[in-house]
């Protein structure tokens, strides 16, 4: 994966290439950015630039055989670590090396993909993965070996915020003082979840969401879309190229989430003094609770974003509204007046609390039923 294949982020590309060209490569870096901004593809392109000596121009220099190995993401001096969990195939002590086939398939199909896409690839969206102490042992072992091609060794840790404390503590010394010509690249979406002792040992690079124009050009180049279609999709993607790709294939989980959300909102609104609607909310909570925890968390994040978009529309910030509901009978303009300064903070707090408790293995049905009953009250609350 070459830098020229990465969408936007020109300043970061320039910074990374210059650091390599000048022989000043930090031994530990942390790439932080929102979903779909290109942190993972950028890290792979950076690794290829270093390992294949692609300095002073990717297409004119470098080792051709080395570059070919990167086509299948199989260079022996590039190591990956990412969140894993037990599956039908691996029922104990899972580590990244057990899932390299699935990982390379994800990189081929969705290099801008998110954690939810990865769990779907593994078929375990009902479980929550982590980077545990077994992974730390594997990392220490792989980096203690000599470089296959005599140059650098690079360890790329994706979704580094999923490292548990045992893993992080085991890696502290190695990240602080790695063996010669060993580089750590950590990738995260939520910098606050990474323990400070790890973060303080890394040079942090912050990625911004992609601009609509960058996404539009990417869609036209990669998918050959008509400019008008690409412009519309780019506007709906909110700087997230992964979401833009989902919108093209119409396989976005957002379509299902929107259906759940609309039913939930309508039932919650009717539930005040209506027994039948209360039963609808309980049944809805039961149905959502049967899905995987990652799906539930992703759905609640979707709800949080939906409420924020409605608030922006209610307060005439329509230039910031990118959400366009696909359901013909639901209009964001009609829903927006019910989201205002009198209830948005409480709605946001309740949704984030629900995500927190689901992440910590609380009973999903109880959490979602409680959230639904609270929403019934909040939707009828008057503006301050």
N, C-alpha and C positions, 0 to 999 in steps of 0.2 A: 504494500500500500504506500503510494508516494504522496508527498505533500501536495502535489498538484491535483490529487484526487479528493482532497479534503475541502469541504465547503467553507468559505469565509475564513475568519480568524487569522487574517493576514499578519497582524502585529505579532501574534504568538508564533506563527510559522517563522517569521523573520528572526525573532528572539532565539528560537530553538536552533535554527540553522547556523546563526552567527556564533552561538555558544560552542557548537561542535567545530565549526571552521576555525575558531580561535583557540581550540583545545581547552576550553573551560567548561567541562561538563559536570554539573553538580552530581554528587553520588546518590542523592535522594531528592526526588521531586514529587509534589502533590498537585495533580491537575483537578481543579474544582470547577464544576459547571452544571447547569440544569440539564435534564434529560434532552437528548436530541441535538445538543450543541456541538458534538464531535470530539469529546475528550478521549474516548477509546480509539477511534480511527487516528487521531492526532498522535497518541502515544505509540501506536504501531508504526506509523510513518516515521516518527522520531527514532524508534528503535531500528528501523530499516536503514535510515540515514546514517546512523552510527555504525551498525554492524557491517554494512556493505560498503563503507567508505564512499558514500555518495556525495561527498563534499564538493562545493563549488559547482553544483548543477547536477540534478538527479539523473537526467537523461544522457549526459555525456560522459559521466565518470562512474566509478564504482565497480564492484565485482559482479559480473553478470550472473554467475552461478549462484551467488548469494541472493541476489534479487529474485531469482527464480524460486528459491526456497520460500520466500515470503508470499508467493502467489497462493500457496496452500497453508500459510501461517504455521509452517513446520520447521523453521530455522532452529537448529539444536541449541543455539545460545540465547534464544528468546524463551523465557519461562513465564507461564501464566498461573495466577491464583485468582479464584473467584468464589462467590458463595455457593455452597453445595449442601445437599442433605441426603438422607437415605432414600433409596428407590427400590424397585423390584429387583434391579440388577445388583445394587450395592446396598446391603442391609446393615452394615456396621462400618464405623470409622471411614466415612467418605472423604476423599480429597480430590482436588482438581484433576489430577492425572487420570482418575477413573473416568472422567467425562470429556476427554479431549476431542473425541469424534463429534460429540454434540456441540461442543464449544466452537470448533472450526466451522460446523454447519451454520451456527448462528452468525459468525463473523462473515461468512459468504453471503448469507441472506439479508441480515439486518445488522450491519456494523454500527448503526446508530440506535440499536435496540436498547430496551430498558430491562430492569430486573424481572418484571412481569413476563416479558417475552422470553427471557432465559428460563424461568420456571416452566413456562408452557413448553419450551423445547425439551425440557427434562420430563415433562408430564407430571410435575409435582406441585401444581399451583395451590394444592391444599396444605402444603407445608411451607415453613419458613427456613430458608437457608442461612448459613453463616460461614465465616472463615474461622475455623477453630484451631485448637492447639495441635491436632494431627496435621493440619496444613502447615503450621509453623515448623514442625519437625521436617516435613518434606522440603520446605523452602531452604532450611538450613542445610539439609543434605545435598540438594541439587546445586546450591551455590558454593559448597565446599569442594566440588569437583573442578578440574581444570576446564578452561574454555575449549570447546570443540575445535574452533578455528584459530585459537591462539590470540584472540582479541578480547573484546568486552563480553561480559555476560549481563543480561538485562532481565530483571524480575518485574513483571507488570502485574500489579494487584488491582483488579477491577472491583468497584464497590467496596473500597477499603473501610467504609464506615460499618460494614458488616463483620469486621474483625471483633471477636470477643476479647475480653480483657486478658485471658490466659494466652491467647495467640499474640496479642499486642505486646505483652510483657516479655514473651519469649523472643520476639523479634527486635526489641529495643536496641540491644547491644549491636546486633548485626546491621541494623539500619544506620546506627551512629558511626560504626567503624567497620564498613564492609571490606571484604577481601579486595585486593588490587584489581582494578578494571571491572568492578561490579557496580551496577547501577540499579537503583530502585525507582520505579515509576508507580506511584499510587494514584488511583482515580476515584473520585468521590462526587456525589451530588450534594450531600449534606456535610459540610465541613465541621459543623458543631458536634456531630456524633463521633468524630475521631478524637481519641484521647490526646490531651495536650502534649504528653511526652513523645508521642509519635509525630504530631504536627510540628513541634518545635525542631525536629531533626530534619525537616524537609524544606526545600525551597518551594513556596506555594505560587502557582499560576492560576489566575481566575479567568475562566472562559465566560463570555457573554452569550445570551441567546442569539441565534442567527437572525439576520434582518430578512424582511419579506423578499427583498430583491435577490438576496443570496439563495434563499430557498427556491424562489421562482426559477432562477437560472439553473439550479441543480436539478429540478424536476424536468425542465426542458432538455437538459443535456443527458440525463440518465434514462428518462422514460419517454422522451420524444413527445411530450405533451404540447398541445396547442397553447399559445401564450396566454389566452384569456382564461383557460381552465387552470393553468399553472398559477396565474395571479390569484384566482379565487381560492385555490387550495392553500397557497402561501399565506393568505390573509387569515385563514381559519386555523393555521398550525401554531400560532403564538410562539414563533421562534424555535419550534421543535421539529426537526426534520423527520424524526421517527413517526410523529403524528401525521405529518404530510404524506409519508409513504403509506401509512394505514388508510388514510382517506382515499388514496388512489385505488387501492384494492378493495375498499369497502369492507375490510375485515377488522376494522378498529373495534376494540372492546367498548369504545364510547357509544356505539349504536345500541348495544345491549344495556349499557349503563343508563343511557337516556331513557329507555323504556322503563327500567326499574325506577328511575328518579321521578318521572312524570306520574306513574301510578302512586308512588309514595307521597308526593306532594298533594295530589288530588285527594287521596284518602285521608291524609293528615288534616287537610283543610276542612273536609266534611265531617271529621270525627267529633267535633265539638257538639255534644248532646246527641250523637248518632251512634247507637250500638253497633249497627251493621258495619259502619266504617271502622270502628275500633277492631272488629273481627278481621276486617281486611288488612289492617295494619299488623295485627298479630300474625296472620297468615303470610304476609309479605316478609316480616322479620324471620319467620321460620324458613321460607324459601331461600332468602339471601344467606341465612346461617348454614345452609347445606352446601354452599359453594366453598372454595378454599379460602384460607385466611388472607392470602395475597390478593385474591380477587376482591374480597371484602374491603381491604385497605385501599386498593386501587379505586374501587367504587366510591368510597367515602371521600377520597381526594377529588374525584370527579364532582361530587356533590358540592364540596367546598368551593371549587372553581366556578360551578354553575351559579351559586349564590353570589359570589363576587362579581360575576358578569352582570347579573340582574341588578345588583347595587349600582354598578357603574352606569347602566342604562337608566336607572331611576333618577340618578343625579346628573343626567345630561352629558355624560362623558362618552358619548357614542363612538368617538374616534378610537377609544380603547377597547371597544366590544368586538370581539372576533367570533364569538360563539354563535352558531346558526343551527338551532334545533331542526332535526330532520323530520320530526313528527308534525304532520300538517295541522292537526287539531290543537297544537300547543304553540302559543305565541309568547316569545320572551317579553314583548312589550306589555302584555297583559299581566304577566307574572311579576314583572319588575316592581310595581308599586307596593307589593307585599314584603319587599326586602328593603329595609331602611335603617336609619341610625338608631331606632328604638330596639331593633332585634338582631342586627347583623353580628355584633360582638358575641352575644350569647349563642347564636347559631354556630358561629365559627368555633367557639370554645367547646361546645357540646360535640361537634364533629371531630375535633382534634382529640378530645378525651376518649371518644369511641375508638378512634384509630389506635391510641395509646394502649387501651385495655385489650383490644383484639390482638395487637402485636405481642402482648404479654400473656396470651393464651387464656383470656377471660372467656366466659360462656357467651358465644356470639349471639344466640337468640335473646338472652336477657339484655345484653348491651344494646342490640338493635331495637328491641321492643321499648326499652327505656328511652332511647333516643327519639323514637317515633312519637311517644306520648309527650315528650318535651317539645317536639317540633309542633305538635297540634296547638299548644299554648302559644308558642313564639310566633307562629304565622298570624295569629289573631291579635298580636300586640300592636298597639298604636305607636306611631312615630313620636319621638321625644319632642 
